[in-house]
Amino acid sequence: MREDGVGWDEVSWWALNRLYGVDLPAGDGAGYLHDDEQVRAWLGELRRRRGR
């Protein structure tokens, strides 16, 4: 990510760090580590950080 020539701002880095591994399984047949409610909360936080 750092070698692609793109200048990532702080909010973009925050979002990328949240989404990294978002599809990790919680265990055998247990669904995902991060649920829809948590992802919606991240979206709300992203919108606050972006000022929308």
Protein Blocks (a to p, Z undefined) as FASTA:
>chain_A
ZZnopacdfklmmmmmmmgoplpcfbehkapfbdfklmmmmmmmmmmmnoZZ
